[in-house]
Amino acid sequence: RLRKAYAMMSNLVLETLERRLRRTLIMLAAATDEAGSGGIPEIAITQEALGHFVQCSRPSVNKALRDLQKQGLIDIAYGVIRLLDVPALKRDFEGETILVL
């Protein structure tokens, strides 16, 4: 548990919002393991709740999510985020262990 807490704290302090958000989306998708239409991973979460995970305001999370959507990595709907390109979301984390919540 200590390792998990340390990893989460270092993520909050040392990483950019986009990187924290991508890591959190990957962790949440692994924890829920739910797939929507076409087997695309879906996360049922509000942007406000996601903001609490990454320690950022909802408007900042919304902007970062829109950037990820423009890159074709995710799709945003009301209360749901679909991960369209999980390998691309994980690309910067190769060789790292992403903890499951």
Legacy VTK file of the C-alpha trace (Angstrom):
# vtk DataFile Version 3.0
C-alpha trace
ASCII
DATASET POLYDATA
POINTS 101 float
0.000 0.000 0.000
2.866 2.330 0.743
4.287 1.848 -2.759
0.887 2.637 -4.258
0.536 5.802 -2.150
4.053 6.940 -3.015
3.458 6.365 -6.730
0.216 8.344 -6.639
1.850 11.253 -4.788
4.790 11.414 -7.180
2.355 11.386 -10.120
0.542 14.410 -8.713
3.692 16.379 -8.028
5.955 15.543 -10.957
3.682 14.971 -13.957
1.772 17.292 -16.276
-2.021 17.320 -16.221
-2.255 15.461 -19.537
0.065 12.716 -18.321
-1.788 12.411 -14.978
-5.092 12.275 -16.827
-3.902 9.612 -19.273
-2.493 7.507 -16.436
-5.728 7.842 -14.453
-7.875 6.881 -17.439
-5.742 3.772 -17.976
-5.981 2.840 -14.281
-9.751 3.368 -14.181
-10.276 1.358 -17.360
-8.240 -1.516 -15.917
-10.168 -1.333 -12.624
-13.633 -1.305 -14.194
-12.865 -3.571 -17.169
-16.097 -2.492 -18.872
-16.415 -2.339 -22.614
-19.115 -0.553 -24.517
-20.157 -1.012 -28.103
-17.479 -2.605 -30.231
-15.387 -3.623 -27.220
-14.180 -0.069 -26.610
-13.306 0.494 -22.925
-15.708 2.910 -21.225
-15.344 4.746 -17.944
-18.488 6.077 -16.292
-17.210 9.160 -14.477
-17.960 12.854 -14.330
-15.306 15.394 -15.212
-15.592 16.777 -11.689
-14.820 13.364 -10.165
-11.957 12.905 -12.611
-10.671 16.301 -11.504
-10.515 15.015 -7.928
-8.405 12.053 -9.076
-5.878 14.271 -10.851
-6.100 17.168 -8.371
-7.258 19.721 -10.913
-10.330 21.843 -11.590
-13.159 20.579 -13.783
-12.558 23.254 -16.464
-8.878 22.252 -16.706
-9.858 18.576 -16.949
-12.405 19.439 -19.641
-9.756 21.235 -21.713
-7.271 18.364 -21.343
-9.959 15.815 -22.279
-10.875 17.839 -25.375
-7.189 17.844 -26.365
-7.080 14.051 -26.026
-10.302 13.831 -28.039
-8.791 15.977 -30.830
-5.863 13.528 -30.933
-8.352 10.683 -31.458
-7.415 8.929 -28.208
-10.765 9.238 -26.415
-14.405 10.121 -27.005
-16.270 12.214 -24.450
-19.991 11.842 -23.761
-22.125 12.922 -20.812
-20.745 11.035 -17.792
-18.786 8.578 -19.955
-15.302 8.556 -21.468
-14.523 5.986 -24.164
-10.891 5.013 -24.685
-10.552 4.762 -28.457
-6.783 4.158 -28.630
-5.501 2.526 -25.444
-2.034 1.669 -26.874
-1.482 5.347 -27.733
-2.627 6.387 -24.245
-0.104 3.939 -22.763
2.763 4.873 -25.103
4.560 7.232 -22.682
4.310 4.681 -19.880
6.221 1.820 -21.538
8.415 0.104 -18.981
6.436 1.575 -16.085
4.014 -0.261 -13.888
0.600 1.366 -13.908
-1.139 0.506 -10.679
-4.779 -0.535 -10.698
-6.998 1.360 -8.267
LINES 1 102
101 0 1 2 3 4 5 6 7 8 9 10 11 12 13 14 15 16 17 18 19 20 21 22 23 24 25 26 27 28 29 30 31 32 33 34 35 36 37 38 39 40 41 42 43 44 45 46 47 48 49 50 51 52 53 54 55 56 57 58 59 60 61 62 63 64 65 66 67 68 69 70 71 72 73 74 75 76 77 78 79 80 81 82 83 84 85 86 87 88 89 90 91 92 93 94 95 96 97 98 99 100
